[in-house]
Amino acid sequence: MHSHTSKPPDEISIANKARIKIDPSHRLHRAASILRGEIEQERAEIKYLAKLGSNSKDCLESMSMSTFRLKILSGELQRLMKSYQLEL
């Protein structure tokens, strides 16, 4: 009876070799890419809120939170790039 949980040893070794080949800088670029995406989202949110031009408490709080998150995300991206000297 063949179980789906156990792999033949040759499949396991192939998977392990493939895992070793993954360049660690690939993870850093991916992290930077995710941060950039989140930064773009916050910028879009700020633009949207600014376009509404509402002075309501909710709108101003949302703008404030987005600006705060944008600052943090930008700082994280700069720190990541600086500490790993990424050319992005």
PDB file as gemmi writes it, atoms N, CA and C in Angstrom:
CRYST1    1.000    1.000    1.000  90.00  90.00  90.00 P 1                      
ATOM      1  N   MET A   1       0.851  -1.193   0.000  1.00  0.00           N  
ATOM      2  CA  MET A   1       0.000   0.000   0.000  1.00  0.00           C  
ATOM      3  C   MET A   1       0.887   1.245   0.000  1.00  0.00           C  
ATOM      4  N   HIS A   2       0.764   2.081  -0.989  1.00  0.00           N  
ATOM      5  CA  HIS A   2       1.615   3.266  -1.111  1.00  0.00           C  
ATOM      6  C   HIS A   2       1.007   4.458  -0.366  1.00  0.00           C  
ATOM      7  N   SER A   3       1.808   5.042   0.497  1.00  0.00           N  
ATOM      8  CA  SER A   3       1.345   6.201   1.270  1.00  0.00           C  
ATOM      9  C   SER A   3       1.753   7.481   0.544  1.00  0.00           C  
ATOM     10  N   HIS A   4       0.884   8.497   0.574  1.00  0.00           N  
ATOM     11  CA  HIS A   4       1.196   9.761  -0.091  1.00  0.00           C  
ATOM     12  C   HIS A   4       2.172  10.615   0.703  1.00  0.00           C  
ATOM     13  N   THR A   5       2.340  10.317   1.986  1.00  0.00           N  
ATOM     14  CA  THR A   5       3.190  11.156   2.828  1.00  0.00           C  
ATOM     15  C   THR A   5       4.674  10.864   2.639  1.00  0.00           C  
ATOM     16  N   SER A   6       5.050   9.651   2.273  1.00  0.00           N  
ATOM     17  CA  SER A   6       6.476   9.354   2.117  1.00  0.00           C  
ATOM     18  C   SER A   6       6.868   9.435   0.645  1.00  0.00           C  
ATOM     19  N   LYS A   7       7.999  10.107   0.407  1.00  0.00           N  
ATOM     20  CA  LYS A   7       8.496  10.238  -0.959  1.00  0.00           C  
ATOM     21  C   LYS A   7       9.653   9.267  -1.152  1.00  0.00           C  
ATOM     22  N   PRO A   8       9.855   8.812  -2.358  1.00  0.00           N  
ATOM     23  CA  PRO A   8      11.059   8.021  -2.620  1.00  0.00           C  
ATOM     24  C   PRO A   8      12.301   8.891  -2.357  1.00  0.00           C  
ATOM     25  N   PRO A   9      13.384   8.293  -1.855  1.00  0.00           N  
ATOM     26  CA  PRO A   9      14.578   9.071  -1.494  1.00  0.00           C  
ATOM     27  C   PRO A   9      15.104   9.958  -2.621  1.00  0.00           C  
ATOM     28  N   ASP A  10      15.027   9.509  -3.873  1.00  0.00           N  
ATOM     29  CA  ASP A  10      15.561  10.339  -4.964  1.00  0.00           C  
ATOM     30  C   ASP A  10      14.755  11.631  -5.128  1.00  0.00           C  
ATOM     31  N   GLU A  11      13.447  11.576  -4.901  1.00  0.00           N  
ATOM     32  CA  GLU A  11      12.626  12.802  -4.965  1.00  0.00           C  
ATOM     33  C   GLU A  11      13.004  13.769  -3.850  1.00  0.00           C  
ATOM     34  N   ILE A  12      13.261  13.230  -2.676  1.00  0.00           N  
ATOM     35  CA  ILE A  12      13.640  14.059  -1.528  1.00  0.00           C  
ATOM     36  C   ILE A  12      14.976  14.748  -1.792  1.00  0.00           C  
ATOM     37  N   SER A  13      15.956  14.006  -2.294  1.00  0.00           N  
ATOM     38  CA  SER A  13      17.265  14.610  -2.549  1.00  0.00           C  
ATOM     39  C   SER A  13      17.185  15.677  -3.641  1.00  0.00           C  
ATOM     40  N   ILE A  14      16.329  15.446  -4.652  1.00  0.00           N  
ATOM     41  CA  ILE A  14      16.145  16.452  -5.705  1.00  0.00           C  
ATOM     42  C   ILE A  14      15.545  17.731  -5.106  1.00  0.00           C  
ATOM     43  N   ALA A  15      14.563  17.564  -4.233  1.00  0.00           N  
ATOM     44  CA  ALA A  15      13.932  18.720  -3.582  1.00  0.00           C  
ATOM     45  C   ALA A  15      14.955  19.468  -2.726  1.00  0.00           C  
ATOM     46  N   ASN A  16      15.783  18.744  -1.985  1.00  0.00           N  
ATOM     47  CA  ASN A  16      16.800  19.380  -1.144  1.00  0.00           C  
ATOM     48  C   ASN A  16      17.825  20.134  -1.974  1.00  0.00           C  
ATOM     49  N   LYS A  17      18.251  19.545  -3.080  1.00  0.00           N  
ATOM     50  CA  LYS A  17      19.209  20.225  -3.963  1.00  0.00           C  
ATOM     51  C   LYS A  17      18.601  21.499  -4.533  1.00  0.00           C  
ATOM     52  N   ALA A  18      17.342  21.432  -4.905  1.00  0.00           N  
ATOM     53  CA  ALA A  18      16.655  22.604  -5.447  1.00  0.00           C  
ATOM     54  C   ALA A  18      16.573  23.705  -4.389  1.00  0.00           C  
ATOM     55  N   ARG A  19      16.332  23.313  -3.147  1.00  0.00           N  
ATOM     56  CA  ARG A  19      16.224  24.277  -2.061  1.00  0.00           C  
ATOM     57  C   ARG A  19      17.555  24.990  -1.847  1.00  0.00           C  
ATOM     58  N   ILE A  20      18.645  24.250  -1.944  1.00  0.00           N  
ATOM     59  CA  ILE A  20      19.981  24.820  -1.750  1.00  0.00           C  
ATOM     60  C   ILE A  20      20.288  25.860  -2.827  1.00  0.00           C  
ATOM     61  N   LYS A  21      19.784  25.623  -4.039  1.00  0.00           N  
ATOM     62  CA  LYS A  21      20.070  26.520  -5.164  1.00  0.00           C  
ATOM     63  C   LYS A  21      19.391  27.885  -5.041  1.00  0.00           C  
ATOM     64  N   ILE A  22      18.392  27.991  -4.183  1.00  0.00           N  
ATOM     65  CA  ILE A  22      17.689  29.276  -4.032  1.00  0.00           C  
ATOM     66  C   ILE A  22      18.645  30.292  -3.417  1.00  0.00           C  
ATOM     67  N   ASP A  23      18.910  31.332  -4.164  1.00  0.00           N  
ATOM     68  CA  ASP A  23      19.829  32.385  -3.735  1.00  0.00           C  
ATOM     69  C   ASP A  23      19.200  33.164  -2.576  1.00  0.00           C  
ATOM     70  N   PRO A  24      19.941  33.347  -1.471  1.00  0.00           N  
ATOM     71  CA  PRO A  24      19.363  34.095  -0.351  1.00  0.00           C  
ATOM     72  C   PRO A  24      18.991  35.531  -0.726  1.00  0.00           C  
ATOM     73  N   SER A  25      19.693  36.110  -1.692  1.00  0.00           N  
ATOM     74  CA  SER A  25      19.356  37.478  -2.099  1.00  0.00           C  
ATOM     75  C   SER A  25      17.977  37.526  -2.759  1.00  0.00           C  
ATOM     76  N   HIS A  26      17.528  36.376  -3.278  1.00  0.00           N  
ATOM     77  CA  HIS A  26      16.191  36.292  -3.876  1.00  0.00           C  
ATOM     78  C   HIS A  26      15.135  36.639  -2.825  1.00  0.00           C  
ATOM     79  N   ARG A  27      15.326  36.128  -1.604  1.00  0.00           N  
ATOM     80  CA  ARG A  27      14.390  36.420  -0.503  1.00  0.00           C  
ATOM     81  C   ARG A  27      14.398  37.901  -0.164  1.00  0.00           C  
ATOM     82  N   LEU A  28      15.577  38.510  -0.176  1.00  0.00           N  
ATOM     83  CA  LEU A  28      15.693  39.927   0.149  1.00  0.00           C  
ATOM     84  C   LEU A  28      14.995  40.768  -0.917  1.00  0.00           C  
ATOM     85  N   HIS A  29      15.198  40.409  -2.173  1.00  0.00           N  
ATOM     86  CA  HIS A  29      14.534  41.142  -3.259  1.00  0.00           C  
ATOM     87  C   HIS A  29      13.028  40.992  -3.152  1.00  0.00           C  
ATOM     88  N   ARG A  30      12.586  39.798  -2.754  1.00  0.00           N  
ATOM     89  CA  ARG A  30      11.153  39.554  -2.602  1.00  0.00           C  
ATOM     90  C   ARG A  30      10.599  40.421  -1.456  1.00  0.00           C  
ATOM     91  N   ALA A  31      11.333  40.467  -0.353  1.00  0.00           N  
ATOM     92  CA  ALA A  31      10.904  41.290   0.786  1.00  0.00           C  
ATOM     93  C   ALA A  31      10.838  42.758   0.372  1.00  0.00           C  
ATOM     94  N   ALA A  32      11.838  43.213  -0.360  1.00  0.00           N  
ATOM     95  CA  ALA A  32      11.861  44.600  -0.822  1.00  0.00           C  
ATOM     96  C   ALA A  32      10.688  44.866  -1.767  1.00  0.00           C  
ATOM     97  N   SER A  33      10.393  43.898  -2.607  1.00  0.00           N  
ATOM     98  CA  SER A  33       9.301  44.027  -3.556  1.00  0.00           C  
ATOM     99  C   SER A  33       7.958  44.131  -2.824  1.00  0.00           C  
ATOM    100  N   ILE A  34       7.783  43.322  -1.791  1.00  0.00           N  
ATOM    101  CA  ILE A  34       6.552  43.370  -0.992  1.00  0.00           C  
ATOM    102  C   ILE A  34       6.429  44.732  -0.308  1.00  0.00           C  
ATOM    103  N   LEU A  35       7.529  45.218   0.266  1.00  0.00           N  
ATOM    104  CA  LEU A  35       7.514  46.534   0.912  1.00  0.00           C  
ATOM    105  C   LEU A  35       7.140  47.618  -0.093  1.00  0.00           C  
ATOM    106  N   ARG A  36       7.724  47.550  -1.300  1.00  0.00           N  
ATOM    107  CA  ARG A  36       7.409  48.546  -2.324  1.00  0.00           C  
ATOM    108  C   ARG A  36       5.926  48.524  -2.684  1.00  0.00           C  
ATOM    109  N   GLY A  37       5.364  47.329  -2.760  1.00  0.00           N  
ATOM    110  CA  GLY A  37       3.945  47.193  -3.059  1.00  0.00           C  
ATOM    111  C   GLY A  37       3.079  47.830  -1.985  1.00  0.00           C  
ATOM    112  N   GLU A  38       3.468  47.611  -0.722  1.00  0.00           N  
ATOM    113  CA  GLU A  38       2.708  48.197   0.387  1.00  0.00           C  
ATOM    114  C   GLU A  38       2.852  49.715   0.410  1.00  0.00           C  
ATOM    115  N   ILE A  39       4.043  50.202   0.069  1.00  0.00           N  
ATOM    116  CA  ILE A  39       4.269  51.650   0.006  1.00  0.00           C  
ATOM    117  C   ILE A  39       3.363  52.257  -1.062  1.00  0.00           C  
ATOM    118  N   GLU A  40       3.288  51.617  -2.224  1.00  0.00           N  
ATOM    119  CA  GLU A  40       2.416  52.104  -3.301  1.00  0.00           C  
ATOM    120  C   GLU A  40       0.953  52.123  -2.868  1.00  0.00           C  
ATOM    121  N   GLN A  41       0.538  51.099  -2.119  1.00  0.00           N  
ATOM    122  CA  GLN A  41      -0.847  51.047  -1.624  1.00  0.00           C  
ATOM    123  C   GLN A  41      -1.140  52.224  -0.703  1.00  0.00           C  
ATOM    124  N   GLU A  42      -0.213  52.511   0.213  1.00  0.00           N  
ATOM    125  CA  GLU A  42      -0.428  53.628   1.139  1.00  0.00           C  
ATOM    126  C   GLU A  42      -0.449  54.958   0.387  1.00  0.00           C  
ATOM    127  N   ARG A  43       0.422  55.108  -0.604  1.00  0.00           N  
ATOM    128  CA  ARG A  43       0.433  56.341  -1.411  1.00  0.00           C  
ATOM    129  C   ARG A  43      -0.897  56.515  -2.131  1.00  0.00           C  
ATOM    130  N   ALA A  44      -1.411  55.415  -2.682  1.00  0.00           N  
ATOM    131  CA  ALA A  44      -2.693  55.471  -3.388  1.00  0.00           C  
ATOM    132  C   ALA A  44      -3.814  55.857  -2.418  1.00  0.00           C  
ATOM    133  N   GLU A  45      -3.765  55.300  -1.219  1.00  0.00           N  
ATOM    134  CA  GLU A  45      -4.772  55.602  -0.192  1.00  0.00           C  
ATOM    135  C   GLU A  45      -4.727  57.091   0.175  1.00  0.00           C  
ATOM    136  N   ILE A  46      -3.518  57.625   0.346  1.00  0.00           N  
ATOM    137  CA  ILE A  46      -3.363  59.040   0.701  1.00  0.00           C  
ATOM    138  C   ILE A  46      -3.907  59.922  -0.429  1.00  0.00           C  
ATOM    139  N   LYS A  47      -3.573  59.585  -1.667  1.00  0.00           N  
ATOM    140  CA  LYS A  47      -4.077  60.349  -2.825  1.00  0.00           C  
ATOM    141  C   LYS A  47      -5.595  60.322  -2.868  1.00  0.00           C  
ATOM    142  N   TYR A  48      -6.155  59.143  -2.629  1.00  0.00           N  
ATOM    143  CA  TYR A  48      -7.610  58.985  -2.647  1.00  0.00           C  
ATOM    144  C   TYR A  48      -8.253  59.861  -1.570  1.00  0.00           C  
ATOM    145  N   LEU A  49      -7.690  59.788  -0.358  1.00  0.00           N  
ATOM    146  CA  LEU A  49      -8.245  60.584   0.748  1.00  0.00           C  
ATOM    147  C   LEU A  49      -8.103  62.074   0.473  1.00  0.00           C  
ATOM    148  N   ALA A  50      -6.980  62.463  -0.111  1.00  0.00           N  
ATOM    149  CA  ALA A  50      -6.757  63.878  -0.430  1.00  0.00           C  
ATOM    150  C   ALA A  50      -7.766  64.353  -1.478  1.00  0.00           C  
ATOM    151  N   LYS A  51      -8.066  63.481  -2.432  1.00  0.00           N  
ATOM    152  CA  LYS A  51      -9.019  63.816  -3.492  1.00  0.00           C  
ATOM    153  C   LYS A  51     -10.421  64.019  -2.918  1.00  0.00           C  
ATOM    154  N   LEU A  52     -10.754  63.223  -1.892  1.00  0.00           N  
ATOM    155  CA  LEU A  52     -12.055  63.380  -1.242  1.00  0.00           C  
ATOM    156  C   LEU A  52     -12.174  64.772  -0.627  1.00  0.00           C  
ATOM    157  N   GLY A  53     -11.049  65.260  -0.125  1.00  0.00           N  
ATOM    158  CA  GLY A  53     -11.009  66.598   0.440  1.00  0.00           C  
ATOM    159  C   GLY A  53     -11.889  66.781   1.664  1.00  0.00           C  
ATOM    160  N   SER A  54     -12.201  65.689   2.310  1.00  0.00           N  
ATOM    161  CA  SER A  54     -13.070  65.767   3.475  1.00  0.00           C  
ATOM    162  C   SER A  54     -12.267  66.138   4.717  1.00  0.00           C  
ATOM    163  N   ASN A  55     -12.845  66.985   5.535  1.00  0.00           N  
ATOM    164  CA  ASN A  55     -12.209  67.332   6.801  1.00  0.00           C  
ATOM    165  C   ASN A  55     -12.831  66.565   7.961  1.00  0.00           C  
ATOM    166  N   SER A  56     -13.547  65.496   7.627  1.00  0.00           N  
ATOM    167  CA  SER A  56     -14.170  64.704   8.695  1.00  0.00           C  
ATOM    168  C   SER A  56     -13.077  64.049   9.533  1.00  0.00           C  
ATOM    169  N   LYS A  57     -13.415  63.763  10.780  1.00  0.00           N  
ATOM    170  CA  LYS A  57     -12.474  63.153  11.715  1.00  0.00           C  
ATOM    171  C   LYS A  57     -11.961  61.815  11.167  1.00  0.00           C  
ATOM    172  N   ASP A  58     -12.855  60.977  10.633  1.00  0.00           N  
ATOM    173  CA  ASP A  58     -12.467  59.670  10.087  1.00  0.00           C  
ATOM    174  C   ASP A  58     -11.473  59.806   8.937  1.00  0.00           C  
ATOM    175  N   CYS A  59     -11.759  60.730   8.050  1.00  0.00           N  
ATOM    176  CA  CYS A  59     -10.902  60.933   6.883  1.00  0.00           C  
ATOM    177  C   CYS A  59      -9.509  61.401   7.325  1.00  0.00           C  
ATOM    178  N   LEU A  60      -9.474  62.339   8.245  1.00  0.00           N  
ATOM    179  CA  LEU A  60      -8.189  62.862   8.725  1.00  0.00           C  
ATOM    180  C   LEU A  60      -7.402  61.794   9.496  1.00  0.00           C  
ATOM    181  N   GLU A  61      -8.112  60.971  10.259  1.00  0.00           N  
ATOM    182  CA  GLU A  61      -7.445  59.877  10.980  1.00  0.00           C  
ATOM    183  C   GLU A  61      -6.878  58.848  10.011  1.00  0.00           C  
ATOM    184  N   SER A  62      -7.639  58.531   8.979  1.00  0.00           N  
ATOM    185  CA  SER A  62      -7.162  57.583   7.967  1.00  0.00           C  
ATOM    186  C   SER A  62      -5.929  58.116   7.255  1.00  0.00           C  
ATOM    187  N   MET A  63      -5.968  59.405   6.913  1.00  0.00           N  
ATOM    188  CA  MET A  63      -4.836  60.055   6.258  1.00  0.00           C  
ATOM    189  C   MET A  63      -3.608  59.998   7.166  1.00  0.00           C  
ATOM    190  N   SER A  64      -3.816  60.273   8.427  1.00  0.00           N  
ATOM    191  CA  SER A  64      -2.743  60.261   9.408  1.00  0.00           C  
ATOM    192  C   SER A  64      -2.129  58.859   9.550  1.00  0.00           C  
ATOM    193  N   MET A  65      -2.987  57.828   9.624  1.00  0.00           N  
ATOM    194  CA  MET A  65      -2.509  56.450   9.746  1.00  0.00           C  
ATOM    195  C   MET A  65      -1.750  56.016   8.488  1.00  0.00           C  
ATOM    196  N   SER A  66      -2.260  56.365   7.322  1.00  0.00           N  
ATOM    197  CA  SER A  66      -1.590  56.008   6.074  1.00  0.00           C  
ATOM    198  C   SER A  66      -0.227  56.690   5.973  1.00  0.00           C  
ATOM    199  N   THR A  67      -0.161  57.939   6.383  1.00  0.00           N  
ATOM    200  CA  THR A  67       1.107  58.674   6.360  1.00  0.00           C  
ATOM    201  C   THR A  67       2.097  58.025   7.316  1.00  0.00           C  
ATOM    202  N   PHE A  68       1.618  57.641   8.488  1.00  0.00           N  
ATOM    203  CA  PHE A  68       2.449  56.972   9.490  1.00  0.00           C  
ATOM    204  C   PHE A  68       2.979  55.643   8.951  1.00  0.00           C  
ATOM    205  N   ARG A  69       2.083  54.828   8.369  1.00  0.00           N  
ATOM    206  CA  ARG A  69       2.498  53.536   7.798  1.00  0.00           C  
ATOM    207  C   ARG A  69       3.487  53.732   6.662  1.00  0.00           C  
ATOM    208  N   LEU A  70       3.252  54.748   5.840  1.00  0.00           N  
ATOM    209  CA  LEU A  70       4.142  55.040   4.713  1.00  0.00           C  
ATOM    210  C   LEU A  70       5.550  55.343   5.225  1.00  0.00           C  
ATOM    211  N   LYS A  71       5.624  56.122   6.294  1.00  0.00           N  
ATOM    212  CA  LYS A  71       6.914  56.470   6.892  1.00  0.00           C  
ATOM    213  C   LYS A  71       7.638  55.212   7.396  1.00  0.00           C  
ATOM    214  N   ILE A  72       6.908  54.347   8.082  1.00  0.00           N  
ATOM    215  CA  ILE A  72       7.486  53.113   8.620  1.00  0.00           C  
ATOM    216  C   ILE A  72       7.940  52.184   7.492  1.00  0.00           C  
ATOM    217  N   LEU A  73       7.085  51.979   6.490  1.00  0.00           N  
ATOM    218  CA  LEU A  73       7.420  51.097   5.364  1.00  0.00           C  
ATOM    219  C   LEU A  73       8.629  51.618   4.595  1.00  0.00           C  
ATOM    220  N   SER A  74       8.687  52.919   4.376  1.00  0.00           N  
ATOM    221  CA  SER A  74       9.826  53.517   3.667  1.00  0.00           C  
ATOM    222  C   SER A  74      11.110  53.319   4.458  1.00  0.00           C  
ATOM    223  N   GLY A  75      11.012  53.493   5.762  1.00  0.00           N  
ATOM    224  CA  GLY A  75      12.167  53.285   6.638  1.00  0.00           C  
ATOM    225  C   GLY A  75      12.650  51.846   6.596  1.00  0.00           C  
ATOM    226  N   GLU A  76      11.706  50.908   6.608  1.00  0.00           N  
ATOM    227  CA  GLU A  76      12.049  49.478   6.526  1.00  0.00           C  
ATOM    228  C   GLU A  76      12.747  49.164   5.213  1.00  0.00           C  
ATOM    229  N   LEU A  77      12.224  49.706   4.116  1.00  0.00           N  
ATOM    230  CA  LEU A  77      12.815  49.456   2.803  1.00  0.00           C  
ATOM    231  C   LEU A  77      14.236  50.022   2.744  1.00  0.00           C  
ATOM    232  N   GLN A  78      14.426  51.237   3.251  1.00  0.00           N  
ATOM    233  CA  GLN A  78      15.763  51.843   3.268  1.00  0.00           C  
ATOM    234  C   GLN A  78      16.722  51.022   4.115  1.00  0.00           C  
ATOM    235  N   ARG A  79      16.241  50.545   5.270  1.00  0.00           N  
ATOM    236  CA  ARG A  79      17.085  49.752   6.164  1.00  0.00           C  
ATOM    237  C   ARG A  79      17.489  48.441   5.479  1.00  0.00           C  
ATOM    238  N   LEU A  80      16.531  47.804   4.832  1.00  0.00           N  
ATOM    239  CA  LEU A  80      16.792  46.555   4.116  1.00  0.00           C  
ATOM    240  C   LEU A  80      17.831  46.771   3.022  1.00  0.00           C  
ATOM    241  N   MET A  81      17.651  47.832   2.248  1.00  0.00           N  
ATOM    242  CA  MET A  81      18.569  48.115   1.145  1.00  0.00           C  
ATOM    243  C   MET A  81      19.963  48.452   1.656  1.00  0.00           C  
ATOM    244  N   LYS A  82      20.013  49.238   2.728  1.00  0.00           N  
ATOM    245  CA  LYS A  82      21.300  49.652   3.278  1.00  0.00           C  
ATOM    246  C   LYS A  82      22.049  48.459   3.874  1.00  0.00           C  
ATOM    247  N   SER A  83      21.354  47.644   4.657  1.00  0.00           N  
ATOM    248  CA  SER A  83      22.034  46.549   5.344  1.00  0.00           C  
ATOM    249  C   SER A  83      22.466  45.436   4.397  1.00  0.00           C  
ATOM    250  N   TYR A  84      21.828  45.324   3.250  1.00  0.00           N  
ATOM    251  CA  TYR A  84      22.217  44.263   2.311  1.00  0.00           C  
ATOM    252  C   TYR A  84      22.782  44.836   1.018  1.00  0.00           C  
ATOM    253  N   GLN A  85      22.976  46.148   0.982  1.00  0.00           N  
ATOM    254  CA  GLN A  85      23.486  46.844  -0.208  1.00  0.00           C  
ATOM    255  C   GLN A  85      22.800  46.344  -1.481  1.00  0.00           C  
ATOM    256  N   LEU A  86      21.485  46.327  -1.438  1.00  0.00           N  
ATOM    257  CA  LEU A  86      20.736  45.852  -2.602  1.00  0.00           C  
ATOM    258  C   LEU A  86      20.680  46.951  -3.656  1.00  0.00           C  
ATOM    259  N   GLU A  87      20.879  46.534  -4.869  1.00  0.00           N  
ATOM    260  CA  GLU A  87      20.687  47.441  -5.998  1.00  0.00           C  
ATOM    261  C   GLU A  87      19.264  47.201  -6.489  1.00  0.00           C  
ATOM    262  N   LEU A  88      18.369  48.082  -6.113  1.00  0.00           N  
ATOM    263  CA  LEU A  88      16.964  47.826  -6.490  1.00  0.00           C  
ATOM    264  C   LEU A  88      16.519  48.849  -7.518  1.00  0.00           C  
TER     265      LEU A  88                                                      
END                                                                             
